[in-house]
Amino acid sequence: MESDKPSPQERDRIIEMAWEDRTPFEAIQAQFGLGEADVIRLMRQELKPGSFRRWRARVQGRSTKHLKKRPEGMVRFKSSRQQNISGNRPSKPK
């Protein structure tokens, strides 16, 4: 990011990416030039105190938020509860 402060649109996108479990801090840095400490600072400024505490508790030590902490061979996160798509047809109600 060239300027010192992100635009409102960039700030909203950074916050959105920070809340996403699967988006690592490295992706935010590559796209916006903000390191993890900068993202934390931005989140502290923009979120309500309770929301910031919940976000920090959520991302603290989360392996998917740090590329180096991800398990070997993990390229993309896929929930174990995610169902397979068969023939692109919706499943029949039970």
MOCORGI-V895680 format. One line per field, one symbol per residue. ss: DSSP state (A for helix, B for strand, O for the rest). burial: b if it has 9 or more other C-alpha atoms within 8 Angstrom, else e. A space follows every 10 residues. Layout:
ss = ???
burial = ???
This chain:
ss = OOOOOOOAAA AAAAAAAAAO OOOOAAAAAA AAOOOAAAAA AAAAAAOOAA AAAAAAAAAO OOAAAOAAAO OOOOOOOOOO OOOOOOOOOO OOOO
burial = eeeeebeeeb beebbebbee bebbbbebbe ebebbbeebe eebbeebeee ebeebeeebe eebbbbbeeb eeeeeeeeee eeeeeeeeee eeee
